[in-house]
Amino acid sequence: MYRAFQHFSEKFTLAWSACMICMVQGDLSVLSLYHAFTASKTGALTGLAYALVSFTGKDPKSTFLAA
């Protein structure tokens, strides 16, 4: 369970930060709570998918989700 949470938090952070930067096309002066909320949904879905694969017993980094 702890390992799944680690995978979730790692992938959530990576997806959230990438989404935030891409949504504003690099102009960080226009960030808003709307952007943060949308990026949070993207990060949560990414983290959830990665955590679910870790419950199967397979290494998530060796599956198609590693991309």
C-alpha positions in Angstrom: 0.0 0.0 0.0 2.8 2.4 0.9 4.5 1.7 -2.4 1.3 2.4 -4.3 1.0 5.8 -2.5 4.6 6.5 -3.4 3.9 5.8 -7.1 0.7 7.9 -6.9 2.4 10.9 -5.3 5.4 10.8 -7.7 3.3 10.6 -10.9 0.8 13.1 -9.6 3.5 15.7 -9.0 5.1 15.1 -12.4 1.8 15.2 -14.3 0.6 18.3 -12.3 3.7 20.3 -12.9 3.9 19.4 -16.6 0.2 20.2 -17.1 0.4 23.6 -15.3 3.3 24.7 -17.5 1.8 23.4 -20.8 -1.7 24.9 -20.1 -0.2 28.4 -19.8 2.3 27.8 -22.6 5.2 28.7 -20.4 3.9 32.1 -19.3 3.7 31.5 -15.5 2.3 35.0 -14.9 -1.2 33.8 -16.0 -1.5 30.9 -13.6 -4.9 30.7 -11.8 -6.8 28.4 -9.5 -8.7 27.1 -12.5 -5.4 25.9 -14.0 -4.4 24.3 -10.7 -7.7 22.5 -10.5 -7.5 21.2 -14.0 -3.9 20.1 -13.5 -4.9 18.4 -10.3 -7.5 16.3 -12.2 -4.9 15.3 -14.7 -2.4 14.4 -12.0 -4.9 12.4 -10.0 -5.9 10.3 -13.0 -2.3 9.7 -13.9 -1.3 8.8 -10.4 -4.3 6.5 -10.0 -3.6 4.6 -13.1 0.1 4.1 -12.1 -0.9 3.1 -8.5 -3.5 0.6 -9.8 -0.8 -1.1 -11.9 1.5 -1.3 -8.9 -1.3 -3.4 -7.1 -1.1 -6.0 -9.8 2.4 -7.0 -8.6 4.1 -5.9 -11.8 6.6 -3.1 -11.9 4.8 -0.1 -13.3 8.0 1.2 -14.8 8.2 -1.8 -17.1 4.7 -1.4 -18.4 3.3 0.9 -21.1 2.5 3.5 -18.4 6.2 4.2 -18.0 6.0 6.5 -21.1 
